[in-house]
Amino acid sequence: MPHTALIADIFAAFSSEGTAFPPMTLRGGDAMDLAQPVPPFDVLVDAISDEYLEAHPWGSGYLDAASWRHYLPFMMEYALRHITESSDVTDALLTSFRPPDRDPPRLGSLSKPQETAVLRFLDVMAYSETSASMDLAALVLSEWWTPGAIPKDLDD
C-alpha cells in the first residue's frame, strides 16, 4: 500500500486520541447540521469504516477539538488510500485544516508531532502527481501550514 509509513506515523502521532471514544461523533455532527438531536455514541453504529466516513464527512465541521483529533488519523488514512479520487471525505478533511482557527482552537490544539504528521500529509496531498486534491491541499498549505502563510490570526 502506498504511503504505509506515513499512515503509521499519523496513527502514532494521534495514538491517544484515536483509541478514546470521542465526545462528538461524525454522525452527531451531521445531526447538528440538520438541526436534529445529537445521538449518543454507539460502538456499533459509529464504528469507523470507509462507509461511515463517506456517510458523515461534513459532520467534521461540528466537532470539538478532541473529537476532531479522534477522527483525523482515520480521515487522513482514507484520503491517502483514495488519493487518486475526489471525495467528500477528503474535501471535508482538508477544509478542517483551514483558518481561521476556532475558539477554543482545533488547529492550535495539535501537538508538535501531530502538526508534523498533518504537514507531511498535506505535502503528499498537494504535491503528489496522483492526488485528485492538489489544488485544495496547496491552498490549505498556503493559508496556515507553511512559512509565509496568510496570518493565522486574521484579527491582527
N, C-alpha and C positions, 0 to 999 in steps of 0.2 A: 504494500500500500504506500503510495507517495505520501510524503510528509509525516511518516511514522514517528520520527524523532521529535519533530515539533509538537505533534499531538501529545506525545508522552510528556514533554516539558510543560505544555499547557496544563495538563491534568495534575502534574506535580506542583505547579505554582498555585493551583486552586484546590489542592487536596482537601483542606479542611472545609471549604465551602461546598465542594461537590458531594461530600458524604453526609452533610446535615440536611434535615428537612427544611425547605425554605418557608419563611413566614407567609409569602405570597407565591402562588403558582402562576405559570403562564396562562392556565385555564382561568384562574381568578382574575388575571389582568384582562383577559378577553371579556369576562363578565362585567368588569368595571367599565370597559369601553362601551358596552351595550346598556349601561345603567341598570344592570341586574345585580341581585345579591351575589356576593363573592362566596363561592363554595369552599368548604374546608378542604385541606389537603387530604387526598385519598391515595394510599400507597399503590393501589392497582390502577385507578383512573389516571393518576398523574405520573405513572412510570414513564421515564424519558425514553423515547424512541424516535425514529425519523418521522413516523406518523404523528406522534404527539407534537413534535416541533413544527411540523407542517400545518397542523390544525390550529395552532395557537401562537404563531410567531410574533404578531403585533401586540400580544399581551405583555411583551417585554417592556413596552413603554410605560407600564403602570407599576413596575416592580420597584420595591425599596432596594437600597444598596446591597444588603445581604442576599436577598432573593436574586437580584441581578447577577451577583458574583457566582451564585449557585449554578445558574443556567449558562454562564459564559463558556465554560470549557466544552459543554455539550454542543452548544451552538457553533463554536469555533471548529470543533471536530467535524460537525455536519458540513460546514462551509468548505473545509479543506477536502473532505471526501467528495463533495459535489462541486468542486472548483470550476469546472467547465460549464456548469449550468446556472442560469439565472434562477433565483428563488426568493420567495418572501422571507424565508428563514435568514438567508444571508443578508438581504436588504435590511431587515429589522435589526439584526446584529450590528451591522456596520453603522446604521443610523444611531444606535445606542452609544456609540463611541464618539459622537459629535458634540461640540459645545452648543450652548452653554451648559455648564455643569449644574446640577440641581442643588437645592438646599433642603435637607442635608445632601452632601455630594455623593454621587455614584463614582464618577471618574476619579475624584480625589480620594476615594476610599480604597483604591487599589494599592497593594503593597508594591515595593520596588520589583520583586520577582514577577508579580502579576503584570505590572506595567511593561516589563521586558518581554514577557510572553505575548502580550497584546501587540506590542510594536513589531515583534517578529512575525506574528500572524498577519498584521496589516501590510507589512512589506511583501509577503508572499502574495496576498490578495491584490496588491497594487501593481506588482512588477512581474508576476508570472505570466508568461505569454498565453497560458491556457486559462487564465482567470476570466470568467464572464463578468466579474465585478471590478475590473481595473479602475474605471473612472470614479466610482463611488469610493473605493478604498483609497485612491490617490487624494480625493477631496478630503476625506477624513484625516489622512496623514497631514495634509497641509493646514488643516484647521486647528489641530490640537497636539499632534504627536511628534512633530519634527521641529528642529531649531528653526526659528523664523516663522513659526506658525502664527496664525491670527491670534491676538492676545487672548489668553484663557479667561480673563475677567473682562467681559465685554462692557462693564460699567465704568471702567477706567477712562 
